[in-house]
Amino acid sequence: MITFFESDLEHISVHKVGNKVQDEYFTLSDSTLHIQDEFLLNLLMQYFLKPFEKVNEVYRFMHSSDLALNEIYHFASQIFKDTTKFHEVSQQITRHLYDISNHPKIKSGEVYIALFHDVQIEGELHQALGIFKSETKETYMKVYPDAGGFALTYEQEAINIQKLDKGCLILNTDKEEGYKVVVIDQTNKTQEAAVYWKDDFLKLKIRNDNFNQTNNYLSLYKNFVNEKIDEQFEVSKPDKIDLLNKSIKYFKEKEQFDFNEFSEEVIGNETAATSFKAMVQNFEQEFDTPIGERFDISTQAVKKQSSAYKTVLKLDKNFHVYIHGDRQLIENGFDDSKDMNYYKIYYKEEK
């Protein structure tokens, strides 16, 4: 999604934010950093931008009443309009991050505000404002020559440049719609602490493009098959796996999604199709995210969801049966003499 081989770092300021409810404080630097070391500059570019290369989801800033009241949207707009205010605004961004750091599990850390030019997204080059936070510190060992041999030393509280904890890139495009924003959040996996970066600090909503339409549809269908369908039908585990396999096959083979076609070729039952359609409509209303009954299929979203689709039939602790193909080649029954269920599998050759 993001490429940066043409990018340069224009400005960078570093501050520190503590946890407000833990009576920790924030520290603001007096001026921007001026980095002359080319090697260090390259390390920073890798640290800040490389994690976004595999990010597909694009977000927009949002606000319930007026987009201009979204704090980070407002700060980004100020910097894009007048870069001479960069450091002053970076301090305001840090204060805002401190103000919303009010959950006891939120970690303290350094905050880096950076301005780049020529960051590429979706084939176009844009100016970009980056906000990054390092929370996780590691210990590194160093080996160096000493007196005809080698000696060891170490550095505590160091930052691993291969692991960006939190970050966002705000691309200077589509301002009226809330800019294009991409996000990284690798820490605070617990629900209460995780929401503060994307929801409380940035206040984002996901952009409704074909990636998210495809991703949402596959996610909803997986939940429908695994959980909702049991309310109306008695469906065996192999049949559920077959329904999931058919859906992935449909999305892999088609270029465009069509609900009526999907209902006939994959769901195969009018009542179930109506129930699934209602589930999609409820999602659209609850999250204010229209998906529609026709859209172009995103191969990246299909690839992402394919790994989450489970096609494994787990039988006690003895067997795992992977079902990838013809549902008719597996039968289930009950053996009275053993008082146990069984599956019968047909195949032509053993590999």
Disulfide bonds with the S-S distance in Angstrom:
none
